[in-house]
Amino acid sequence: MTAQFAAAPKRRGGVTRYFAPAALVALVAAVVVVVVSPPRISATHSHRAASHHAAARRIPPYWTVAPGDTYATISAKTGLSIGQLEALNPDTDPYGLVPGMRLKLVLHPPAPPPKPLGPRFWTVRPGQSFGLIAEKTAINLATLEHLNPRLNPNTLQPGDRVRLRP
């Protein structure tokens, strides 16, 4: 009987045997760092975002004080600071707010909308003249005559249409 010896196993990939687990550990560490750390925003970006949100949020020009309102609650609801509210309303006592009081929320509130111009034409009724129409509409008689060159003021008839504005 002869004794047989098994051949010694071959060494496989000496360097790769250590490299693969090290690469796996490095990959897991990188994933953890990316997932755990919050994204960083530069100061200029956050300032732009804040001003964009402020521009997107439109506040009314005035605030009507409701029962229980204080500068702090108004500040929280409008996004203005208490200092801004005080600067916009220097004659108002912050501790003497009364329901129904109006506080300015913007430096220059918008102008009220213009009054409507009124009717463009006047339909003549029996007994009316250019003078009476001018008096009722507060339009100068010469202006009425200029706006109505085809109408004769002396022969005005019921149903005629008198132009009041261009």
Secondary structure, 3 states (H helix, E strand, C coil): CCCCCCCCCCCCCCCHHHHHHHHHHHHHHHHHHHHHCCCCCCHHHHHHHHHHHHHHCCCCCEEECCCCCCHHHHHHHHCCCHHHHHHHCCCCCCCCCCCCCEEECCCCCCCCCCCCCCCCEEECCCCCCHHHHHHHHCCCHHHHHHHCCCCCHHHCCCCCEEECCC
